[in-house]
């Protein structure tokens, strides 16, 4: 998939909406060769998906060995909207708390007092974090209005061909 094709998919209105949701699921291959899919907060900087994790997270060992991931961001309504992204990761260890981490966790329903306490707790817990920066290499939006999963699209085309043959 070309960069312009990826950009076109990620700039669609539904994609933009999904990229601003709180959580996604990141799939990767663990060090033992088995698949993992983990929910994780994220933010979109217009070019890359940024996730943050603790410096001792087991997923970091796996991502260093195999920096390829698949991301899924979706809705819980009918018809569902699903954004699928495949990409490569860069790991950026930082001192303190990355601004993205504070930003991505800012949309939860917290009062101002709860937010102050949450941030104090976060700052006391983490000496540093790792930014997981995902550069998309492939993207697909499934909105069930203009795009369908490829297998469903194939069935629709087969049905149309059968109906035309009659």
C-alpha positions as CSV (number, residue, x, y, z in Angstrom):
1,X,0.0,0.0,0.0
2,X,1.4,3.4,-0.9
3,X,1.8,6.3,1.6
4,X,-0.8,8.3,-0.3
5,X,-3.3,5.4,-0.1
6,X,-2.7,5.1,3.6
7,X,-3.1,8.8,4.1
8,X,-6.4,8.8,2.1
9,X,-7.8,6.1,4.3
10,X,-6.7,7.8,7.5
11,X,-8.1,11.1,6.4
12,X,-11.6,9.8,5.9
13,X,-14.2,11.3,8.4
14,X,-14.9,7.9,10.1
15,X,-11.1,7.2,10.4
16,X,-10.5,10.6,12.0
17,X,-13.4,9.9,14.5
18,X,-12.0,6.5,15.3
19,X,-8.4,7.8,15.7
20,X,-9.7,10.1,18.4
21,X,-11.3,7.3,20.5
22,X,-9.7,6.5,23.9
23,X,-8.6,2.9,23.3
24,X,-7.4,0.5,20.7
25,X,-6.2,-3.0,20.6
26,X,-2.6,-3.7,19.6
27,X,-1.7,-7.2,18.3
28,X,1.9,-8.3,18.2
29,X,3.9,-11.6,18.4
30,X,5.2,-12.4,21.9
31,X,8.8,-13.7,22.4
32,X,7.4,-17.2,22.7
33,X,5.9,-16.9,19.2
34,X,2.3,-16.7,20.3
35,X,0.0,-13.9,19.4
36,X,-1.0,-11.2,21.9
37,X,-3.7,-8.5,21.6
38,X,-3.8,-5.9,24.3
39,X,-6.1,-2.9,24.9
40,X,-4.1,0.3,25.3
41,X,-4.7,4.0,25.3
42,X,-3.4,5.9,22.3
43,X,-3.2,9.3,20.6
44,X,-2.9,10.2,16.9
45,X,-0.4,13.0,16.0
46,X,-1.5,13.2,12.4
47,X,1.1,10.8,11.0
48,X,1.7,8.2,13.7
49,X,-0.2,6.4,16.5
50,X,1.5,7.0,19.8
51,X,1.1,4.6,22.8
52,X,2.9,4.7,26.1
53,X,3.9,2.0,28.5
54,X,6.0,1.3,31.5
55,X,9.7,0.6,31.0
56,X,9.3,-3.0,32.4
57,X,6.3,-4.0,30.2
58,X,6.7,-7.5,28.7
59,X,5.5,-6.3,25.3
60,X,8.7,-4.2,24.9
61,X,10.9,-7.3,24.7
62,X,8.6,-8.7,22.0
63,X,8.5,-5.4,20.1
64,X,12.2,-5.1,20.1
65,X,12.5,-8.5,18.5
66,X,9.7,-8.0,16.0
67,X,8.6,-4.4,15.6
68,X,5.5,-5.2,13.5
69,X,2.0,-4.6,14.9
70,X,-1.6,-4.6,14.0
71,X,-4.0,-2.1,15.5
72,X,-7.8,-2.2,15.7
73,X,-10.0,0.7,16.7
74,X,-13.8,0.2,16.5
75,X,-17.2,1.1,17.8
76,X,-19.8,-0.8,19.7
77,X,-22.8,0.3,17.7
78,X,-24.6,-1.0,14.6
79,X,-23.3,-0.8,11.9
80,X,-19.9,-0.9,13.4
81,X,-17.0,1.3,12.2
82,X,-13.6,-0.5,12.2
83,X,-10.2,1.0,11.5
84,X,-7.5,-1.5,10.9
85,X,-3.9,-0.4,10.8
86,X,-0.7,-2.4,10.3
87,X,2.6,-0.7,11.1
88,X,6.1,-0.7,12.4
89,X,7.1,0.5,15.8
90,X,9.9,2.7,17.1
91,X,10.5,2.6,20.9
92,X,11.4,5.8,22.5
93,X,12.4,5.6,26.2
94,X,11.8,8.9,28.0
95,X,12.4,10.2,31.5
96,X,9.3,11.2,33.3
97,X,5.8,11.0,31.8
98,X,5.4,11.7,28.1
99,X,2.9,14.5,27.3
100,X,1.1,12.1,25.1
101,X,0.3,9.8,28.1
102,X,-1.3,12.7,30.0
103,X,-3.1,13.7,26.8
104,X,-4.4,10.2,25.9
105,X,-5.8,9.7,29.4
106,X,-7.4,13.1,29.6
107,X,-10.8,12.1,28.2
108,X,-11.9,9.8,30.9
109,X,-14.7,11.1,33.1
110,X,-12.7,12.6,36.0
111,X,-13.5,15.6,38.1
112,X,-10.8,18.2,38.3
113,X,-9.8,16.9,41.8
114,X,-9.7,13.3,40.5
115,X,-7.5,14.4,37.6
116,X,-5.0,16.1,40.0
117,X,-4.9,13.0,42.2
118,X,-4.5,10.7,39.1
119,X,-1.6,12.8,37.7
120,X,0.1,12.9,41.1
121,X,-0.2,9.1,41.4
122,X,1.1,8.6,37.8
123,X,4.1,10.9,38.5
124,X,5.0,9.0,41.7
125,X,4.7,5.6,40.0
126,X,6.7,6.1,36.8
127,X,10.3,7.3,36.7
128,X,10.1,7.0,32.9
129,X,8.0,5.4,30.2
130,X,8.4,4.1,26.7
131,X,6.6,5.8,23.8
132,X,5.6,3.2,21.3
133,X,5.4,5.1,18.0
134,X,3.5,3.2,15.2
135,X,4.1,4.3,11.6
136,X,1.2,3.0,9.5
137,X,2.3,0.8,6.6
138,X,-1.3,-0.3,5.7
139,X,-4.8,0.9,6.7
140,X,-8.4,-0.1,6.0
141,X,-11.6,1.4,7.1
142,X,-14.7,-0.8,7.3
143,X,-17.8,1.3,7.7
144,X,-20.4,-1.1,6.3
145,X,-21.8,1.8,4.2
146,X,-19.0,2.3,1.6
147,X,-16.6,-0.4,2.6
148,X,-17.0,-4.0,3.8
149,X,-14.7,-6.7,5.0
150,X,-13.0,-8.3,1.9
151,X,-14.8,-11.6,2.4
152,X,-18.2,-10.0,2.7
153,X,-17.5,-7.9,-0.4
154,X,-16.6,-11.0,-2.3
155,X,-19.9,-12.6,-1.3
156,X,-21.8,-9.5,-2.4
157,X,-20.1,-9.7,-5.8
158,X,-20.9,-13.4,-6.2
159,X,-24.5,-12.8,-5.3
160,X,-24.7,-10.0,-7.9
161,X,-23.2,-12.2,-10.5
162,X,-25.7,-15.0,-9.7
163,X,-28.6,-12.5,-9.9
164,X,-27.4,-11.1,-13.3
165,X,-27.1,-14.6,-14.7
166,X,-30.8,-15.3,-14.0
